[in-house]
Amino acid sequence: MGKATFNVIMDETLKIQFETWCNYFGMDMSTAINIFARAVVQEQKMPFEFSSFDLFNPTYATKMFDDARKQALENGVANMTMEEIDEEISRARKGIGE
């Protein structure tokens, strides 16, 4: 099978981060792109989900905080002080109370 070349234009920082990630897993960027292309062709779809995850979107952030408040109320921890929260985290790290 013949080989073909194509160029990709991307942000320089993204390129460095992607190359670092690829190197960590022992491959070059060309191999990673080939894996991606094969997955797209084989599955006939993108091998990941597209979604809007914007922590700086006021609507999303408000919903996130509302959900966290609701969960805290349901779990009986809505009125914990920072000291109590720190103690819970410390206990969880030590495996106490499991």
Phi and psi restraints in degrees (range 20) as a CNS / XPLOR table:
assign (resid 1 and name C) (resid 2 and name N)
       (resid 2 and name CA) (resid 2 and name C) 1.0 -72.2 20.0 2
assign (resid 2 and name N) (resid 2 and name CA)
       (resid 2 and name C) (resid 3 and name N) 1.0 161.7 20.0 2
assign (resid 2 and name C) (resid 3 and name N)
       (resid 3 and name CA) (resid 3 and name C) 1.0 -106.8 20.0 2
assign (resid 3 and name N) (resid 3 and name CA)
       (resid 3 and name C) (resid 4 and name N) 1.0 148.4 20.0 2
assign (resid 3 and name C) (resid 4 and name N)
       (resid 4 and name CA) (resid 4 and name C) 1.0 -131.0 20.0 2
assign (resid 4 and name N) (resid 4 and name CA)
       (resid 4 and name C) (resid 5 and name N) 1.0 154.7 20.0 2
assign (resid 4 and name C) (resid 5 and name N)
       (resid 5 and name CA) (resid 5 and name C) 1.0 -119.9 20.0 2
assign (resid 5 and name N) (resid 5 and name CA)
       (resid 5 and name C) (resid 6 and name N) 1.0 141.4 20.0 2
assign (resid 5 and name C) (resid 6 and name N)
       (resid 6 and name CA) (resid 6 and name C) 1.0 -142.2 20.0 2
assign (resid 6 and name N) (resid 6 and name CA)
       (resid 6 and name C) (resid 7 and name N) 1.0 154.2 20.0 2
assign (resid 6 and name C) (resid 7 and name N)
       (resid 7 and name CA) (resid 7 and name C) 1.0 -102.3 20.0 2
assign (resid 7 and name N) (resid 7 and name CA)
       (resid 7 and name C) (resid 8 and name N) 1.0 144.9 20.0 2
assign (resid 7 and name C) (resid 8 and name N)
       (resid 8 and name CA) (resid 8 and name C) 1.0 -121.8 20.0 2
assign (resid 8 and name N) (resid 8 and name CA)
       (resid 8 and name C) (resid 9 and name N) 1.0 131.1 20.0 2
assign (resid 8 and name C) (resid 9 and name N)
       (resid 9 and name CA) (resid 9 and name C) 1.0 -104.6 20.0 2
assign (resid 9 and name N) (resid 9 and name CA)
       (resid 9 and name C) (resid 10 and name N) 1.0 124.6 20.0 2
assign (resid 9 and name C) (resid 10 and name N)
       (resid 10 and name CA) (resid 10 and name C) 1.0 -146.6 20.0 2
assign (resid 10 and name N) (resid 10 and name CA)
       (resid 10 and name C) (resid 11 and name N) 1.0 166.7 20.0 2
assign (resid 10 and name C) (resid 11 and name N)
       (resid 11 and name CA) (resid 11 and name C) 1.0 -57.5 20.0 2
assign (resid 11 and name N) (resid 11 and name CA)
       (resid 11 and name C) (resid 12 and name N) 1.0 137.4 20.0 2
assign (resid 11 and name C) (resid 12 and name N)
       (resid 12 and name CA) (resid 12 and name C) 1.0 -60.1 20.0 2
assign (resid 12 and name N) (resid 12 and name CA)
       (resid 12 and name C) (resid 13 and name N) 1.0 -41.0 20.0 2
assign (resid 12 and name C) (resid 13 and name N)
       (resid 13 and name CA) (resid 13 and name C) 1.0 -64.3 20.0 2
assign (resid 13 and name N) (resid 13 and name CA)
       (resid 13 and name C) (resid 14 and name N) 1.0 -42.8 20.0 2
assign (resid 13 and name C) (resid 14 and name N)
       (resid 14 and name CA) (resid 14 and name C) 1.0 -60.7 20.0 2
assign (resid 14 and name N) (resid 14 and name CA)
       (resid 14 and name C) (resid 15 and name N) 1.0 -41.1 20.0 2
assign (resid 14 and name C) (resid 15 and name N)
       (resid 15 and name CA) (resid 15 and name C) 1.0 -59.8 20.0 2
assign (resid 15 and name N) (resid 15 and name CA)
       (resid 15 and name C) (resid 16 and name N) 1.0 -45.1 20.0 2
assign (resid 15 and name C) (resid 16 and name N)
       (resid 16 and name CA) (resid 16 and name C) 1.0 -63.8 20.0 2
assign (resid 16 and name N) (resid 16 and name CA)
       (resid 16 and name C) (resid 17 and name N) 1.0 -43.8 20.0 2
assign (resid 16 and name C) (resid 17 and name N)
       (resid 17 and name CA) (resid 17 and name C) 1.0 -64.0 20.0 2
assign (resid 17 and name N) (resid 17 and name CA)
       (resid 17 and name C) (resid 18 and name N) 1.0 -42.4 20.0 2
assign (resid 17 and name C) (resid 18 and name N)
       (resid 18 and name CA) (resid 18 and name C) 1.0 -65.6 20.0 2
assign (resid 18 and name N) (resid 18 and name CA)
       (resid 18 and name C) (resid 19 and name N) 1.0 -43.5 20.0 2
assign (resid 18 and name C) (resid 19 and name N)
       (resid 19 and name CA) (resid 19 and name C) 1.0 -63.1 20.0 2
assign (resid 19 and name N) (resid 19 and name CA)
       (resid 19 and name C) (resid 20 and name N) 1.0 -40.2 20.0 2
assign (resid 19 and name C) (resid 20 and name N)
       (resid 20 and name CA) (resid 20 and name C) 1.0 -62.9 20.0 2
assign (resid 20 and name N) (resid 20 and name CA)
       (resid 20 and name C) (resid 21 and name N) 1.0 -44.3 20.0 2
assign (resid 20 and name C) (resid 21 and name N)
       (resid 21 and name CA) (resid 21 and name C) 1.0 -61.1 20.0 2
assign (resid 21 and name N) (resid 21 and name CA)
       (resid 21 and name C) (resid 22 and name N) 1.0 -46.8 20.0 2
assign (resid 21 and name C) (resid 22 and name N)
       (resid 22 and name CA) (resid 22 and name C) 1.0 -60.2 20.0 2
assign (resid 22 and name N) (resid 22 and name CA)
       (resid 22 and name C) (resid 23 and name N) 1.0 -45.9 20.0 2
assign (resid 22 and name C) (resid 23 and name N)
       (resid 23 and name CA) (resid 23 and name C) 1.0 -60.6 20.0 2
assign (resid 23 and name N) (resid 23 and name CA)
       (resid 23 and name C) (resid 24 and name N) 1.0 -38.3 20.0 2
assign (resid 23 and name C) (resid 24 and name N)
       (resid 24 and name CA) (resid 24 and name C) 1.0 -57.8 20.0 2
assign (resid 24 and name N) (resid 24 and name CA)
       (resid 24 and name C) (resid 25 and name N) 1.0 -37.6 20.0 2
assign (resid 24 and name C) (resid 25 and name N)
       (resid 25 and name CA) (resid 25 and name C) 1.0 -93.6 20.0 2
assign (resid 25 and name N) (resid 25 and name CA)
       (resid 25 and name C) (resid 26 and name N) 1.0 11.7 20.0 2
assign (resid 25 and name C) (resid 26 and name N)
       (resid 26 and name CA) (resid 26 and name C) 1.0 75.0 20.0 2
assign (resid 26 and name N) (resid 26 and name CA)
       (resid 26 and name C) (resid 27 and name N) 1.0 29.9 20.0 2
assign (resid 26 and name C) (resid 27 and name N)
       (resid 27 and name CA) (resid 27 and name C) 1.0 -136.9 20.0 2
assign (resid 27 and name N) (resid 27 and name CA)
       (resid 27 and name C) (resid 28 and name N) 1.0 163.8 20.0 2
assign (resid 27 and name C) (resid 28 and name N)
       (resid 28 and name CA) (resid 28 and name C) 1.0 -95.3 20.0 2
assign (resid 28 and name N) (resid 28 and name CA)
       (resid 28 and name C) (resid 29 and name N) 1.0 172.9 20.0 2
assign (resid 28 and name C) (resid 29 and name N)
       (resid 29 and name CA) (resid 29 and name C) 1.0 -65.1 20.0 2
assign (resid 29 and name N) (resid 29 and name CA)
       (resid 29 and name C) (resid 30 and name N) 1.0 -34.4 20.0 2
assign (resid 29 and name C) (resid 30 and name N)
       (resid 30 and name CA) (resid 30 and name C) 1.0 -60.5 20.0 2
assign (resid 30 and name N) (resid 30 and name CA)
       (resid 30 and name C) (resid 31 and name N) 1.0 -43.2 20.0 2
assign (resid 30 and name C) (resid 31 and name N)
       (resid 31 and name CA) (resid 31 and name C) 1.0 -62.9 20.0 2
assign (resid 31 and name N) (resid 31 and name CA)
       (resid 31 and name C) (resid 32 and name N) 1.0 -43.9 20.0 2
assign (resid 31 and name C) (resid 32 and name N)
       (resid 32 and name CA) (resid 32 and name C) 1.0 -62.5 20.0 2
assign (resid 32 and name N) (resid 32 and name CA)
       (resid 32 and name C) (resid 33 and name N) 1.0 -42.9 20.0 2
assign (resid 32 and name C) (resid 33 and name N)
       (resid 33 and name CA) (resid 33 and name C) 1.0 -64.7 20.0 2
assign (resid 33 and name N) (resid 33 and name CA)
       (resid 33 and name C) (resid 34 and name N) 1.0 -39.0 20.0 2
assign (resid 33 and name C) (resid 34 and name N)
       (resid 34 and name CA) (resid 34 and name C) 1.0 -64.0 20.0 2
assign (resid 34 and name N) (resid 34 and name CA)
       (resid 34 and name C) (resid 35 and name N) 1.0 -39.6 20.0 2
assign (resid 34 and name C) (resid 35 and name N)
       (resid 35 and name CA) (resid 35 and name C) 1.0 -61.7 20.0 2
assign (resid 35 and name N) (resid 35 and name CA)
       (resid 35 and name C) (resid 36 and name N) 1.0 -45.0 20.0 2
assign (resid 35 and name C) (resid 36 and name N)
       (resid 36 and name CA) (resid 36 and name C) 1.0 -59.7 20.0 2
assign (resid 36 and name N) (resid 36 and name CA)
       (resid 36 and name C) (resid 37 and name N) 1.0 -48.9 20.0 2
assign (resid 36 and name C) (resid 37 and name N)
       (resid 37 and name CA) (resid 37 and name C) 1.0 -61.2 20.0 2
assign (resid 37 and name N) (resid 37 and name CA)
       (resid 37 and name C) (resid 38 and name N) 1.0 -42.2 20.0 2
assign (resid 37 and name C) (resid 38 and name N)
       (resid 38 and name CA) (resid 38 and name C) 1.0 -63.4 20.0 2
assign (resid 38 and name N) (resid 38 and name CA)
       (resid 38 and name C) (resid 39 and name N) 1.0 -40.2 20.0 2
assign (resid 38 and name C) (resid 39 and name N)
       (resid 39 and name CA) (resid 39 and name C) 1.0 -63.8 20.0 2
assign (resid 39 and name N) (resid 39 and name CA)
       (resid 39 and name C) (resid 40 and name N) 1.0 -41.9 20.0 2
assign (resid 39 and name C) (resid 40 and name N)
       (resid 40 and name CA) (resid 40 and name C) 1.0 -62.1 20.0 2
assign (resid 40 and name N) (resid 40 and name CA)
       (resid 40 and name C) (resid 41 and name N) 1.0 -47.0 20.0 2
assign (resid 40 and name C) (resid 41 and name N)
       (resid 41 and name CA) (resid 41 and name C) 1.0 -66.3 20.0 2
assign (resid 41 and name N) (resid 41 and name CA)
       (resid 41 and name C) (resid 42 and name N) 1.0 -44.6 20.0 2
assign (resid 41 and name C) (resid 42 and name N)
       (resid 42 and name CA) (resid 42 and name C) 1.0 -65.9 20.0 2
assign (resid 42 and name N) (resid 42 and name CA)
       (resid 42 and name C) (resid 43 and name N) 1.0 -44.6 20.0 2
assign (resid 42 and name C) (resid 43 and name N)
       (resid 43 and name CA) (resid 43 and name C) 1.0 -87.5 20.0 2
assign (resid 43 and name N) (resid 43 and name CA)
       (resid 43 and name C) (resid 44 and name N) 1.0 -15.3 20.0 2
assign (resid 43 and name C) (resid 44 and name N)
       (resid 44 and name CA) (resid 44 and name C) 1.0 58.3 20.0 2
assign (resid 44 and name N) (resid 44 and name CA)
       (resid 44 and name C) (resid 45 and name N) 1.0 35.6 20.0 2
assign (resid 44 and name C) (resid 45 and name N)
       (resid 45 and name CA) (resid 45 and name C) 1.0 -165.1 20.0 2
assign (resid 45 and name N) (resid 45 and name CA)
       (resid 45 and name C) (resid 46 and name N) 1.0 168.3 20.0 2
assign (resid 45 and name C) (resid 46 and name N)
       (resid 46 and name CA) (resid 46 and name C) 1.0 -67.7 20.0 2
assign (resid 46 and name N) (resid 46 and name CA)
       (resid 46 and name C) (resid 47 and name N) 1.0 139.4 20.0 2
assign (resid 46 and name C) (resid 47 and name N)
       (resid 47 and name CA) (resid 47 and name C) 1.0 -80.8 20.0 2
assign (resid 47 and name N) (resid 47 and name CA)
       (resid 47 and name C) (resid 48 and name N) 1.0 23.1 20.0 2
assign (resid 47 and name C) (resid 48 and name N)
       (resid 48 and name CA) (resid 48 and name C) 1.0 -156.6 20.0 2
assign (resid 48 and name N) (resid 48 and name CA)
       (resid 48 and name C) (resid 49 and name N) 1.0 163.7 20.0 2
assign (resid 48 and name C) (resid 49 and name N)
       (resid 49 and name CA) (resid 49 and name C) 1.0 -91.0 20.0 2
assign (resid 49 and name N) (resid 49 and name CA)
       (resid 49 and name C) (resid 50 and name N) 1.0 138.0 20.0 2
assign (resid 49 and name C) (resid 50 and name N)
       (resid 50 and name CA) (resid 50 and name C) 1.0 -90.9 20.0 2
assign (resid 50 and name N) (resid 50 and name CA)
       (resid 50 and name C) (resid 51 and name N) 1.0 131.6 20.0 2
assign (resid 50 and name C) (resid 51 and name N)
       (resid 51 and name CA) (resid 51 and name C) 1.0 -151.2 20.0 2
assign (resid 51 and name N) (resid 51 and name CA)
       (resid 51 and name C) (resid 52 and name N) 1.0 161.2 20.0 2
assign (resid 51 and name C) (resid 52 and name N)
       (resid 52 and name CA) (resid 52 and name C) 1.0 -97.6 20.0 2
assign (resid 52 and name N) (resid 52 and name CA)
       (resid 52 and name C) (resid 53 and name N) 1.0 109.9 20.0 2
assign (resid 52 and name C) (resid 53 and name N)
       (resid 53 and name CA) (resid 53 and name C) 1.0 -124.8 20.0 2
assign (resid 53 and name N) (resid 53 and name CA)
       (resid 53 and name C) (resid 54 and name N) 1.0 91.1 20.0 2
assign (resid 53 and name C) (resid 54 and name N)
       (resid 54 and name CA) (resid 54 and name C) 1.0 -123.3 20.0 2
assign (resid 54 and name N) (resid 54 and name CA)
       (resid 54 and name C) (resid 55 and name N) 1.0 97.9 20.0 2
assign (resid 54 and name C) (resid 55 and name N)
       (resid 55 and name CA) (resid 55 and name C) 1.0 -63.3 20.0 2
assign (resid 55 and name N) (resid 55 and name CA)
       (resid 55 and name C) (resid 56 and name N) 1.0 -20.5 20.0 2
assign (resid 55 and name C) (resid 56 and name N)
       (resid 56 and name CA) (resid 56 and name C) 1.0 -93.3 20.0 2
assign (resid 56 and name N) (resid 56 and name CA)
       (resid 56 and name C) (resid 57 and name N) 1.0 -0.9 20.0 2
assign (resid 56 and name C) (resid 57 and name N)
       (resid 57 and name CA) (resid 57 and name C) 1.0 -78.1 20.0 2
assign (resid 57 and name N) (resid 57 and name CA)
       (resid 57 and name C) (resid 58 and name N) 1.0 118.8 20.0 2
assign (resid 57 and name C) (resid 58 and name N)
       (resid 58 and name CA) (resid 58 and name C) 1.0 -56.3 20.0 2
assign (resid 58 and name N) (resid 58 and name CA)
       (resid 58 and name C) (resid 59 and name N) 1.0 -37.8 20.0 2
assign (resid 58 and name C) (resid 59 and name N)
       (resid 59 and name CA) (resid 59 and name C) 1.0 -65.2 20.0 2
assign (resid 59 and name N) (resid 59 and name CA)
       (resid 59 and name C) (resid 60 and name N) 1.0 -45.1 20.0 2
assign (resid 59 and name C) (resid 60 and name N)
       (resid 60 and name CA) (resid 60 and name C) 1.0 -66.4 20.0 2
assign (resid 60 and name N) (resid 60 and name CA)
       (resid 60 and name C) (resid 61 and name N) 1.0 -45.8 20.0 2
assign (resid 60 and name C) (resid 61 and name N)
       (resid 61 and name CA) (resid 61 and name C) 1.0 -61.8 20.0 2
assign (resid 61 and name N) (resid 61 and name CA)
       (resid 61 and name C) (resid 62 and name N) 1.0 -42.0 20.0 2
assign (resid 61 and name C) (resid 62 and name N)
       (resid 62 and name CA) (resid 62 and name C) 1.0 -62.0 20.0 2
assign (resid 62 and name N) (resid 62 and name CA)
       (resid 62 and name C) (resid 63 and name N) 1.0 -44.5 20.0 2
assign (resid 62 and name C) (resid 63 and name N)
       (resid 63 and name CA) (resid 63 and name C) 1.0 -61.7 20.0 2
assign (resid 63 and name N) (resid 63 and name CA)
       (resid 63 and name C) (resid 64 and name N) 1.0 -41.6 20.0 2
assign (resid 63 and name C) (resid 64 and name N)
       (resid 64 and name CA) (resid 64 and name C) 1.0 -60.9 20.0 2
assign (resid 64 and name N) (resid 64 and name CA)
       (resid 64 and name C) (resid 65 and name N) 1.0 -46.1 20.0 2
assign (resid 64 and name C) (resid 65 and name N)
       (resid 65 and name CA) (resid 65 and name C) 1.0 -66.6 20.0 2
assign (resid 65 and name N) (resid 65 and name CA)
       (resid 65 and name C) (resid 66 and name N) 1.0 -40.3 20.0 2
assign (resid 65 and name C) (resid 66 and name N)
       (resid 66 and name CA) (resid 66 and name C) 1.0 -61.5 20.0 2
assign (resid 66 and name N) (resid 66 and name CA)
       (resid 66 and name C) (resid 67 and name N) 1.0 -42.7 20.0 2
assign (resid 66 and name C) (resid 67 and name N)
       (resid 67 and name CA) (resid 67 and name C) 1.0 -63.0 20.0 2
assign (resid 67 and name N) (resid 67 and name CA)
       (resid 67 and name C) (resid 68 and name N) 1.0 -40.7 20.0 2
assign (resid 67 and name C) (resid 68 and name N)
       (resid 68 and name CA) (resid 68 and name C) 1.0 -65.4 20.0 2
assign (resid 68 and name N) (resid 68 and name CA)
       (resid 68 and name C) (resid 69 and name N) 1.0 -41.2 20.0 2
assign (resid 68 and name C) (resid 69 and name N)
       (resid 69 and name CA) (resid 69 and name C) 1.0 -62.7 20.0 2
assign (resid 69 and name N) (resid 69 and name CA)
       (resid 69 and name C) (resid 70 and name N) 1.0 -44.2 20.0 2
assign (resid 69 and name C) (resid 70 and name N)
       (resid 70 and name CA) (resid 70 and name C) 1.0 -60.8 20.0 2
assign (resid 70 and name N) (resid 70 and name CA)
       (resid 70 and name C) (resid 71 and name N) 1.0 -44.4 20.0 2
assign (resid 70 and name C) (resid 71 and name N)
       (resid 71 and name CA) (resid 71 and name C) 1.0 -64.4 20.0 2
assign (resid 71 and name N) (resid 71 and name CA)
       (resid 71 and name C) (resid 72 and name N) 1.0 -39.5 20.0 2
assign (resid 71 and name C) (resid 72 and name N)
       (resid 72 and name CA) (resid 72 and name C) 1.0 -62.9 20.0 2
assign (resid 72 and name N) (resid 72 and name CA)
       (resid 72 and name C) (resid 73 and name N) 1.0 -42.4 20.0 2
assign (resid 72 and name C) (resid 73 and name N)
       (resid 73 and name CA) (resid 73 and name C) 1.0 -62.6 20.0 2
assign (resid 73 and name N) (resid 73 and name CA)
       (resid 73 and name C) (resid 74 and name N) 1.0 -44.8 20.0 2
assign (resid 73 and name C) (resid 74 and name N)
       (resid 74 and name CA) (resid 74 and name C) 1.0 -62.7 20.0 2
assign (resid 74 and name N) (resid 74 and name CA)
       (resid 74 and name C) (resid 75 and name N) 1.0 -32.5 20.0 2
assign (resid 74 and name C) (resid 75 and name N)
       (resid 75 and name CA) (resid 75 and name C) 1.0 -93.7 20.0 2
assign (resid 75 and name N) (resid 75 and name CA)
       (resid 75 and name C) (resid 76 and name N) 1.0 2.8 20.0 2
assign (resid 75 and name C) (resid 76 and name N)
       (resid 76 and name CA) (resid 76 and name C) 1.0 69.7 20.0 2
assign (resid 76 and name N) (resid 76 and name CA)
       (resid 76 and name C) (resid 77 and name N) 1.0 28.6 20.0 2
assign (resid 76 and name C) (resid 77 and name N)
       (resid 77 and name CA) (resid 77 and name C) 1.0 -123.9 20.0 2
assign (resid 77 and name N) (resid 77 and name CA)
       (resid 77 and name C) (resid 78 and name N) 1.0 20.9 20.0 2
assign (resid 77 and name C) (resid 78 and name N)
       (resid 78 and name CA) (resid 78 and name C) 1.0 -68.2 20.0 2
assign (resid 78 and name N) (resid 78 and name CA)
       (resid 78 and name C) (resid 79 and name N) 1.0 -25.6 20.0 2
assign (resid 78 and name C) (resid 79 and name N)
       (resid 79 and name CA) (resid 79 and name C) 1.0 -109.3 20.0 2
assign (resid 79 and name N) (resid 79 and name CA)
       (resid 79 and name C) (resid 80 and name N) 1.0 23.9 20.0 2
assign (resid 79 and name C) (resid 80 and name N)
       (resid 80 and name CA) (resid 80 and name C) 1.0 -71.4 20.0 2
assign (resid 80 and name N) (resid 80 and name CA)
       (resid 80 and name C) (resid 81 and name N) 1.0 144.0 20.0 2
assign (resid 80 and name C) (resid 81 and name N)
       (resid 81 and name CA) (resid 81 and name C) 1.0 -82.2 20.0 2
assign (resid 81 and name N) (resid 81 and name CA)
       (resid 81 and name C) (resid 82 and name N) 1.0 166.7 20.0 2
assign (resid 81 and name C) (resid 82 and name N)
       (resid 82 and name CA) (resid 82 and name C) 1.0 -60.8 20.0 2
assign (resid 82 and name N) (resid 82 and name CA)
       (resid 82 and name C) (resid 83 and name N) 1.0 -36.8 20.0 2
assign (resid 82 and name C) (resid 83 and name N)
       (resid 83 and name CA) (resid 83 and name C) 1.0 -63.7 20.0 2
assign (resid 83 and name N) (resid 83 and name CA)
       (resid 83 and name C) (resid 84 and name N) 1.0 -41.8 20.0 2
assign (resid 83 and name C) (resid 84 and name N)
       (resid 84 and name CA) (resid 84 and name C) 1.0 -66.0 20.0 2
assign (resid 84 and name N) (resid 84 and name CA)
       (resid 84 and name C) (resid 85 and name N) 1.0 -39.4 20.0 2
assign (resid 84 and name C) (resid 85 and name N)
       (resid 85 and name CA) (resid 85 and name C) 1.0 -63.8 20.0 2
assign (resid 85 and name N) (resid 85 and name CA)
       (resid 85 and name C) (resid 86 and name N) 1.0 -45.6 20.0 2
assign (resid 85 and name C) (resid 86 and name N)
       (resid 86 and name CA) (resid 86 and name C) 1.0 -59.3 20.0 2
assign (resid 86 and name N) (resid 86 and name CA)
       (resid 86 and name C) (resid 87 and name N) 1.0 -41.0 20.0 2
assign (resid 86 and name C) (resid 87 and name N)
       (resid 87 and name CA) (resid 87 and name C) 1.0 -64.6 20.0 2
assign (resid 87 and name N) (resid 87 and name CA)
       (resid 87 and name C) (resid 88 and name N) 1.0 -42.0 20.0 2
assign (resid 87 and name C) (resid 88 and name N)
       (resid 88 and name CA) (resid 88 and name C) 1.0 -60.9 20.0 2
assign (resid 88 and name N) (resid 88 and name CA)
       (resid 88 and name C) (resid 89 and name N) 1.0 -43.4 20.0 2
assign (resid 88 and name C) (resid 89 and name N)
       (resid 89 and name CA) (resid 89 and name C) 1.0 -62.9 20.0 2
assign (resid 89 and name N) (resid 89 and name CA)
       (resid 89 and name C) (resid 90 and name N) 1.0 -45.1 20.0 2
assign (resid 89 and name C) (resid 90 and name N)
       (resid 90 and name CA) (resid 90 and name C) 1.0 -60.2 20.0 2
assign (resid 90 and name N) (resid 90 and name CA)
       (resid 90 and name C) (resid 91 and name N) 1.0 -45.0 20.0 2
assign (resid 90 and name C) (resid 91 and name N)
       (resid 91 and name CA) (resid 91 and name C) 1.0 -63.2 20.0 2
assign (resid 91 and name N) (resid 91 and name CA)
       (resid 91 and name C) (resid 92 and name N) 1.0 -41.2 20.0 2
assign (resid 91 and name C) (resid 92 and name N)
       (resid 92 and name CA) (resid 92 and name C) 1.0 -64.2 20.0 2
assign (resid 92 and name N) (resid 92 and name CA)
       (resid 92 and name C) (resid 93 and name N) 1.0 -40.1 20.0 2
assign (resid 92 and name C) (resid 93 and name N)
       (resid 93 and name CA) (resid 93 and name C) 1.0 -64.6 20.0 2
assign (resid 93 and name N) (resid 93 and name CA)
       (resid 93 and name C) (resid 94 and name N) 1.0 -31.7 20.0 2
assign (resid 93 and name C) (resid 94 and name N)
       (resid 94 and name CA) (resid 94 and name C) 1.0 -87.1 20.0 2
assign (resid 94 and name N) (resid 94 and name CA)
       (resid 94 and name C) (resid 95 and name N) 1.0 -7.0 20.0 2
assign (resid 94 and name C) (resid 95 and name N)
       (resid 95 and name CA) (resid 95 and name C) 1.0 79.5 20.0 2
assign (resid 95 and name N) (resid 95 and name CA)
       (resid 95 and name C) (resid 96 and name N) 1.0 18.3 20.0 2
assign (resid 95 and name C) (resid 96 and name N)
       (resid 96 and name CA) (resid 96 and name C) 1.0 -85.5 20.0 2
assign (resid 96 and name N) (resid 96 and name CA)
       (resid 96 and name C) (resid 97 and name N) 1.0 137.1 20.0 2
assign (resid 96 and name C) (resid 97 and name N)
       (resid 97 and name CA) (resid 97 and name C) 1.0 88.0 20.0 2
assign (resid 97 and name N) (resid 97 and name CA)
       (resid 97 and name C) (resid 98 and name N) 1.0 13.7 20.0 2
